[in-house]
Amino acid sequence: MMARRWGKIICAVAACLVLVDAVMWLLAVDRLRDSWRDVLAQAQARGWMIAAQAPVAEGWPWAARLRVDGLEMSHPQQFVPGGVAFGVEKLLVELPFLAPTQLVVVPQGRMHGRIGRMSDTPLTATSLSLRAGLVDHSMHLAAQALTAQTLPEPLAVARLALDLRQTSDTLALTGVVDGLGLEWLGEQVPLPGPVSHLAFTAILGHEVLTLRDIAVDWGKLGLTGGGTLHADAEGQPEGDGRLAIAGADALLDDLVALGRVTPQNAATAKIVLGFLQRRGADGRMMVELPLRVHQGQVFAGQFPIAVLPPMPPMTGMRP
């Protein structure tokens, strides 16, 4: 008799839990639908062109989830000249019940993207997800084995992690990239080898961009540095910074072995480096250079070393 009574109580409690979970799921799905409509409206108001099928609700009982099929989005001027574009076969937008302050976005299926005036490129990844904090206004992008099928060779990243945090005054982006498969950019531009590690922090204030904690392990080269950029009268970047380079001697030896630099020129460069180098904390010899960005050019000291392409105006940039 007692066992039967407890059985009825347990069944009643379970039914109530299922009912509560179903109601919470319906409310969460409605919230997701409203948020999706708001995001689309705000993006389109900023010039984004977005096409997708109507979202489909799924995920009960563990999460409220919307599945968006055939998402295509592009902007003709955002971020870089020529804009950006991205498309994915299926996009999952999820609000986990165990972490209701985190919105999880996971693309699935075939993907493609374009940056600037480059051709549209197929994208693949073993895992790719975006977590957005609904309370602290943070975002975390994580990817494993991300590959862009560029020509003549694919561009691969073993691991990518980006953290974005916003306050009332600043927008801070911290990034870590491991295993970036960059070795050559065409026949005439030798590079030091694959980038085994890259880390940086970028902080955007009112029309001022601060770059700090930059660290790059690029083949035998080690690069560290930082600086600040602001807008000049035409809205183009201008500013100052410092760059420390370790391993330049080893890179010169590799370029000689590849036939890209003559032994005589390499020897002359090493003599010059000998006057500039000092021993760094890791024991390697390093040279530190002051950098300046002015009128579309990058200067190392007084010597121009690169020309920047025209960029979207920094004027009006705010967190």
The 8 nearest C-alpha neighbors of each residue, nearest first, counted from 0:
[[1, 3, 2, 4, 5, 6, 7, 8],
 [0, 2, 4, 3, 5, 6, 7, 8],
 [3, 1, 5, 4, 0, 6, 7, 8],
 [4, 2, 6, 0, 1, 5, 7, 8],
 [3, 5, 1, 7, 6, 2, 8, 0],
 [6, 4, 8, 2, 7, 3, 9, 1],
 [5, 7, 3, 9, 4, 8, 2, 10],
 [6, 8, 10, 4, 5, 9, 11, 3],
 [9, 7, 5, 11, 6, 10, 12, 4],
 [8, 10, 12, 6, 11, 7, 13, 5],
 [11, 9, 13, 7, 8, 12, 14, 6],
 [10, 12, 8, 14, 13, 9, 7, 15],
 [11, 13, 15, 9, 14, 10, 8, 16],
 [14, 12, 16, 10, 15, 11, 9, 17],
 [15, 13, 11, 17, 16, 12, 10, 18],
 [14, 16, 18, 12, 13, 17, 19, 11],
 [17, 15, 13, 19, 18, 14, 20, 12],
 [16, 18, 20, 14, 15, 19, 21, 13],
 [17, 19, 15, 21, 16, 20, 14, 22],
 [20, 18, 16, 22, 21, 17, 15, 23],
 [19, 21, 17, 23, 18, 22, 16, 24],
 [22, 20, 24, 18, 19, 23, 17, 25],
 [21, 23, 19, 25, 24, 20, 18, 26],
 [24, 22, 20, 26, 21, 25, 27, 19],
 [23, 25, 21, 27, 22, 26, 63, 20],
 [26, 24, 28, 22, 27, 23, 29, 21],
 [27, 25, 23, 29, 24, 28, 22, 30],
 [26, 28, 30, 24, 29, 25, 63, 23],
 [27, 29, 31, 25, 30, 63, 26, 24],
 [30, 28, 32, 26, 31, 27, 25, 33],
 [29, 31, 27, 33, 28, 32, 34, 26],
 [30, 32, 28, 34, 29, 33, 35, 27],
 [31, 33, 35, 29, 34, 30, 28, 36],
 [34, 32, 30, 36, 31, 35, 37, 29],
 [33, 35, 31, 37, 36, 32, 38, 30],
 [36, 34, 32, 38, 37, 33, 31, 39],
 [35, 37, 39, 33, 34, 38, 40, 32],
 [38, 36, 34, 40, 35, 39, 41, 33],
 [39, 37, 35, 41, 40, 36, 42, 34],
 [40, 38, 36, 42, 37, 41, 43, 35],
 [39, 41, 37, 43, 38, 42, 44, 36],
 [42, 40, 44, 38, 43, 39, 37, 45],
 [43, 41, 45, 39, 44, 47, 40, 38],
 [42, 44, 47, 46, 40, 45, 41, 39],
 [43, 45, 41, 42, 46, 40, 47, 39],
 [46, 44, 42, 43, 47, 41, 40, 74],
 [45, 47, 43, 44, 74, 48, 42, 75],
 [48, 46, 43, 74, 42, 73, 45, 49],
 [47, 49, 73, 72, 43, 74, 46, 50],
 [50, 48, 72, 71, 47, 73, 51, 43],
 [49, 51, 71, 70, 72, 48, 52, 69],
 [52, 50, 70, 69, 68, 71, 53, 49],
 [51, 53, 68, 69, 67, 54, 50, 70],
 [52, 54, 51, 55, 67, 68, 66, 69],
 [55, 53, 67, 66, 65, 52, 56, 68],
 [54, 56, 66, 65, 53, 57, 67, 64],
 [57, 55, 65, 64, 66, 54, 28, 58],
 [58, 56, 64, 59, 65, 55, 63, 66],
 [59, 57, 62, 64, 63, 60, 61, 56],
 [60, 58, 61, 62, 57, 63, 24, 21],
 [59, 61, 62, 58, 20, 21, 24, 63],
 [62, 60, 59, 58, 96, 95, 63, 97],
 [63, 61, 95, 58, 96, 59, 94, 60],
 [62, 64, 94, 58, 28, 24, 93, 27],
 [65, 63, 93, 57, 58, 92, 56, 62],
 [64, 66, 56, 92, 55, 54, 91, 57],
 [65, 67, 91, 55, 54, 90, 68, 56],
 [68, 66, 54, 90, 89, 52, 65, 91],
 [69, 67, 89, 52, 70, 88, 51, 90],
 [68, 70, 88, 51, 89, 87, 52, 71],
 [69, 71, 51, 87, 86, 68, 50, 88],
 [72, 70, 86, 50, 49, 85, 51, 69],
 [73, 71, 49, 85, 48, 84, 86, 50],
 [74, 72, 84, 48, 83, 47, 85, 75],
 [73, 75, 47, 82, 83, 77, 76, 48],
 [74, 76, 82, 81, 77, 83, 73, 47],
 [77, 75, 82, 81, 74, 80, 79, 78],
 [76, 78, 82, 74, 79, 75, 83, 80],
 [79, 77, 82, 76, 311, 80, 83, 310],
 [80, 78, 82, 115, 77, 81, 310, 311],
 [81, 79, 115, 82, 76, 310, 311, 78],
 [80, 82, 115, 116, 76, 75, 79, 83],
 [83, 81, 76, 75, 77, 115, 74, 79],
 [84, 82, 114, 113, 74, 73, 115, 77],
 [83, 85, 73, 113, 112, 72, 74, 114],
 [86, 84, 112, 72, 111, 71, 73, 113],
 [85, 87, 71, 111, 70, 110, 72, 112],
 [88, 86, 110, 70, 89, 109, 69, 106],
 [87, 89, 69, 108, 109, 68, 110, 107],
 [88, 90, 68, 107, 87, 67, 106, 69],
 [89, 91, 106, 67, 66, 105, 107, 68],
 [92, 90, 66, 105, 104, 65, 106, 93],
 [93, 91, 104, 65, 64, 103, 66, 90],
 [92, 94, 64, 103, 63, 102, 95, 91],
 [93, 95, 102, 63, 62, 99, 64, 103],
 [96, 94, 62, 98, 97, 99, 93, 63],
 [95, 97, 99, 62, 98, 61, 94, 63],
 [96, 98, 95, 99, 61, 62, 94, 100],
 [99, 97, 95, 96, 100, 101, 94, 102],
 [98, 100, 96, 101, 95, 94, 97, 102],
 [99, 101, 133, 98, 132, 134, 102, 94],
 [102, 100, 132, 99, 131, 98, 133, 103],
 [101, 103, 131, 94, 130, 93, 132, 104],
 [102, 104, 130, 93, 129, 92, 101, 94],
 [105, 103, 92, 129, 91, 128, 93, 130],
 [104, 106, 128, 91, 90, 127, 129, 107],
 [107, 105, 90, 89, 91, 87, 104, 127],
 [108, 106, 89, 90, 105, 88, 109, 87],
 [107, 109, 88, 89, 110, 87, 106, 123],
 [108, 110, 88, 87, 107, 111, 123, 122],
 [111, 109, 87, 122, 86, 121, 88, 108],
 [112, 110, 121, 122, 86, 120, 85, 87],
 [113, 111, 85, 84, 120, 119, 86, 121],
 [112, 114, 119, 84, 83, 120, 117, 118],
 [115, 113, 83, 117, 82, 116, 84, 112],
 [116, 114, 81, 82, 80, 117, 79, 83],
 [115, 117, 81, 114, 118, 80, 82, 113],
 [118, 116, 115, 114, 113, 119, 120, 81],
 [117, 119, 120, 113, 116, 114, 115, 149],
 [118, 120, 113, 112, 117, 111, 121, 114],
 [119, 121, 111, 112, 148, 113, 118, 149],
 [122, 120, 111, 148, 110, 147, 112, 123],
 [123, 121, 147, 111, 110, 146, 148, 120],
 [122, 124, 146, 145, 110, 147, 121, 125],
 [125, 123, 145, 144, 126, 143, 146, 127],
 [124, 126, 144, 143, 127, 145, 123, 142],
 [127, 125, 143, 124, 142, 128, 144, 141],
 [128, 126, 142, 141, 105, 124, 143, 106],
 [129, 127, 105, 141, 104, 140, 142, 130],
 [128, 130, 140, 104, 139, 103, 105, 131],
 [131, 129, 103, 139, 138, 102, 101, 104],
 [132, 130, 138, 102, 101, 137, 133, 103],
 [131, 133, 101, 137, 136, 134, 135, 100],
 [132, 134, 100, 136, 101, 135, 131, 102],
 [133, 135, 132, 136, 100, 137, 101, 131],
 [134, 136, 137, 132, 133, 164, 165, 166],
 [137, 135, 132, 134, 133, 165, 164, 138],
 [138, 136, 164, 132, 163, 135, 131, 165],
 [139, 137, 131, 163, 130, 162, 132, 164],
 [138, 140, 162, 130, 161, 129, 163, 131],
 [139, 141, 129, 161, 160, 128, 130, 162],
 [142, 140, 160, 128, 159, 127, 139, 129],
 [141, 143, 127, 159, 126, 158, 145, 160],
 [142, 144, 158, 126, 145, 157, 125, 124],
 [145, 143, 157, 124, 156, 125, 158, 146],
 [144, 146, 124, 156, 143, 123, 155, 142],
 [147, 145, 155, 123, 154, 122, 156, 124],
 [146, 148, 122, 154, 149, 153, 121, 120],
 [149, 147, 153, 121, 120, 146, 122, 154],
 [148, 150, 153, 147, 152, 154, 120, 151],
 [151, 149, 152, 153, 148, 154, 120, 147],
 [150, 152, 149, 153, 148, 185, 154, 184],
 [151, 153, 150, 149, 154, 148, 147, 155],
 [154, 152, 148, 149, 147, 155, 150, 146],
 [153, 155, 147, 146, 180, 149, 148, 152],
 [156, 154, 146, 180, 145, 179, 153, 147],
 [157, 155, 179, 145, 178, 158, 144, 146],
 [156, 158, 144, 178, 143, 177, 145, 155],
 [159, 157, 143, 177, 156, 142, 176, 144],
 [158, 160, 176, 142, 141, 175, 143, 177],
 [159, 161, 141, 175, 140, 174, 176, 142],
 [160, 162, 174, 140, 139, 173, 175, 163],
 [163, 161, 139, 173, 172, 138, 174, 140],
 [164, 162, 172, 138, 137, 171, 139, 173],
 [165, 163, 137, 171, 170, 136, 138, 172],
 [166, 164, 170, 169, 136, 171, 137, 163],
 [165, 167, 169, 168, 170, 164, 318, 136],
 [166, 168, 169, 165, 318, 170, 204, 317],
 [169, 167, 166, 204, 318, 170, 205, 165],
 [170, 168, 204, 318, 166, 203, 165, 167],
 [169, 171, 165, 318, 203, 202, 164, 166],
 [172, 170, 202, 164, 201, 163, 203, 165],
 [173, 171, 163, 201, 162, 200, 202, 174],
 [174, 172, 200, 162, 161, 199, 201, 163],
 [173, 175, 161, 199, 198, 160, 162, 200],
 [174, 176, 198, 160, 197, 159, 161, 177],
 [175, 177, 159, 197, 196, 158, 198, 160],
 [178, 176, 196, 158, 195, 157, 179, 197],
 [177, 179, 195, 157, 156, 194, 180, 196],
 [180, 178, 156, 194, 181, 177, 155, 193],
 [179, 181, 193, 155, 154, 178, 194, 156],
 [182, 180, 193, 179, 183, 194, 192, 154],
 [181, 183, 192, 193, 190, 180, 191, 184],
 [184, 182, 190, 189, 185, 181, 188, 186],
 [183, 185, 188, 189, 186, 182, 190, 187],
 [186, 184, 187, 188, 183, 189, 151, 182],
 [185, 187, 188, 184, 189, 183, 259, 190],
 [186, 188, 185, 189, 184, 183, 259, 190],
 [189, 187, 184, 185, 186, 190, 183, 259],
 [190, 188, 183, 187, 184, 191, 186, 182],
 [189, 191, 183, 182, 192, 188, 184, 181],
 [190, 192, 218, 217, 250, 182, 219, 189],
 [193, 191, 182, 218, 190, 217, 181, 194],
 [194, 192, 181, 180, 182, 218, 217, 179],
 [193, 195, 217, 179, 196, 216, 178, 218],
 [194, 196, 178, 177, 216, 193, 179, 217],
 [197, 195, 177, 216, 194, 215, 176, 178],
 [196, 198, 215, 176, 175, 214, 177, 216],
 [199, 197, 175, 214, 174, 213, 176, 215],
 [200, 198, 213, 212, 174, 173, 211, 214],
 [199, 201, 173, 211, 172, 210, 212, 174],
 [200, 202, 210, 172, 209, 171, 173, 211],
 [203, 201, 171, 209, 170, 208, 172, 204],
 [204, 202, 208, 170, 169, 207, 318, 171],
 [203, 205, 169, 207, 206, 318, 317, 168],
 [204, 206, 317, 207, 316, 203, 318, 168],
 [207, 205, 316, 204, 229, 317, 315, 314],
 [208, 206, 229, 204, 205, 228, 203, 209],
 [209, 207, 203, 228, 227, 202, 229, 204],
 [208, 210, 227, 202, 201, 226, 228, 203],
 [211, 209, 201, 225, 226, 200, 227, 202],
 [210, 212, 225, 200, 213, 199, 226, 209],
 [213, 211, 199, 200, 214, 225, 224, 198],
 [212, 214, 199, 223, 224, 211, 198, 225],
 [215, 213, 223, 198, 222, 197, 212, 199],
 [214, 216, 197, 222, 221, 196, 217, 223],
 [217, 215, 221, 196, 195, 194, 220, 218],
 [218, 216, 194, 220, 215, 193, 219, 192],
 [217, 219, 192, 191, 220, 193, 194, 216],
 [220, 218, 246, 217, 250, 249, 221, 191],
 [221, 219, 246, 217, 218, 245, 216, 247],
 [220, 222, 216, 245, 215, 244, 217, 246],
 [221, 223, 244, 215, 214, 243, 220, 245],
 [224, 222, 214, 243, 213, 242, 215, 221],
 [225, 223, 242, 213, 241, 243, 212, 211],
 [224, 226, 211, 210, 240, 241, 213, 212],
 [240, 225, 227, 210, 239, 209, 241, 211],
 [226, 228, 209, 238, 208, 239, 210, 240],
 [229, 227, 238, 208, 237, 207, 236, 209],
 [228, 230, 207, 237, 236, 206, 238, 208],
 [231, 229, 234, 236, 235, 313, 314, 237],
 [230, 232, 234, 235, 233, 237, 236, 229],
 [231, 233, 234, 230, 235, 314, 236, 237],
 [234, 232, 231, 235, 312, 230, 314, 313],
 [233, 235, 312, 230, 314, 313, 231, 232],
 [234, 236, 230, 231, 233, 312, 313, 237],
 [237, 235, 230, 229, 228, 231, 234, 313],
 [238, 236, 292, 293, 228, 229, 230, 231],
 [237, 239, 228, 292, 227, 291, 229, 236],
 [240, 238, 291, 226, 290, 227, 292, 228],
 [226, 239, 241, 290, 225, 289, 291, 227],
 [240, 242, 289, 290, 224, 288, 225, 226],
 [241, 243, 224, 288, 287, 223, 289, 244],
 [242, 244, 287, 223, 286, 222, 224, 288],
 [245, 243, 222, 285, 286, 221, 287, 242],
 [246, 244, 285, 221, 220, 247, 284, 283],
 [245, 247, 220, 249, 248, 219, 221, 250],
 [246, 248, 250, 249, 245, 251, 220, 244],
 [249, 247, 251, 250, 246, 252, 269, 272],
 [250, 248, 252, 251, 246, 247, 253, 219],
 [249, 251, 247, 253, 252, 248, 254, 219],
 [250, 252, 254, 248, 253, 249, 265, 255],
 [251, 253, 249, 255, 250, 254, 256, 248],
 [254, 252, 256, 250, 255, 251, 257, 249],
 [255, 253, 257, 251, 259, 256, 260, 252],
 [254, 256, 260, 258, 252, 257, 253, 261],
 [257, 255, 253, 254, 258, 252, 259, 260],
 [258, 256, 254, 255, 259, 253, 260, 252],
 [257, 259, 255, 256, 260, 254, 261, 253],
 [258, 260, 254, 257, 255, 261, 256, 189],
 [261, 259, 255, 254, 258, 265, 262, 264],
 [260, 262, 264, 263, 255, 265, 258, 259],
 [263, 261, 265, 264, 255, 266, 260, 252],
 [264, 262, 266, 261, 265, 267, 260, 268],
 [265, 263, 267, 261, 266, 262, 268, 260],
 [264, 266, 262, 268, 263, 267, 251, 269],
 [267, 265, 269, 263, 264, 268, 262, 270],
 [266, 268, 264, 270, 269, 265, 263, 271],
 [267, 269, 265, 271, 270, 266, 272, 264],
 [270, 268, 272, 266, 271, 267, 273, 265],
 [269, 271, 273, 267, 272, 268, 266, 274],
 [270, 272, 268, 273, 269, 274, 267, 275],
 [273, 271, 269, 275, 274, 270, 276, 268],
 [272, 274, 270, 271, 275, 276, 269, 277],
 [275, 273, 272, 271, 276, 270, 277, 269],
 [276, 274, 272, 273, 286, 271, 277, 287],
 [277, 275, 286, 285, 273, 272, 284, 274],
 [276, 278, 285, 284, 279, 286, 275, 283],
 [277, 279, 284, 283, 282, 285, 280, 276],
 [280, 278, 282, 281, 283, 284, 285, 277],
 [279, 281, 282, 278, 283, 284, 285, 277],
 [282, 280, 279, 283, 278, 284, 245, 285],
 [283, 281, 279, 280, 278, 284, 285, 277],
 [284, 282, 279, 281, 278, 245, 285, 246],
 [283, 285, 278, 277, 245, 279, 276, 282],
 [286, 284, 245, 276, 244, 277, 278, 279],
 [285, 287, 276, 244, 243, 275, 277, 288],
 [288, 286, 243, 242, 244, 285, 289, 241],
 [287, 289, 242, 241, 299, 243, 290, 286],
 [290, 288, 241, 300, 299, 240, 242, 291],
 [291, 289, 299, 240, 241, 298, 239, 300],
 [290, 292, 239, 298, 297, 238, 293, 240],
 [293, 291, 297, 237, 238, 296, 239, 298],
 [292, 294, 237, 296, 295, 291, 297, 238],
 [295, 293, 296, 292, 237, 235, 236, 231],
 [294, 296, 307, 293, 306, 292, 297, 308],
 [295, 297, 306, 293, 294, 307, 292, 305],
 [298, 296, 292, 305, 291, 303, 304, 306],
 [299, 297, 303, 291, 302, 290, 304, 300],
 [300, 298, 290, 302, 289, 301, 288, 303],
 [299, 301, 289, 302, 298, 290, 288, 291],
 [302, 300, 299, 298, 303, 291, 290, 289],
 [301, 303, 298, 299, 300, 304, 297, 305],
 [304, 302, 298, 297, 305, 299, 296, 301],
 [305, 303, 298, 297, 302, 299, 306, 296],
 [306, 304, 297, 296, 303, 307, 298, 295],
 [307, 305, 296, 295, 297, 308, 304, 303],
 [306, 308, 295, 296, 305, 309, 297, 310],
 [307, 309, 310, 306, 295, 80, 296, 79],
 [310, 308, 307, 311, 80, 295, 235, 312],
 [309, 311, 312, 308, 79, 80, 235, 236],
 [310, 312, 79, 313, 80, 78, 309, 235],
 [313, 311, 234, 314, 235, 310, 233, 230],
 [312, 314, 234, 230, 316, 235, 315, 311],
 [315, 313, 234, 312, 316, 230, 206, 235],
 [314, 316, 313, 317, 206, 205, 312, 234],
 [317, 315, 206, 313, 314, 205, 318, 207],
 [318, 316, 205, 206, 204, 315, 203, 169],
 [317, 170, 169, 203, 204, 168, 205, 316]]
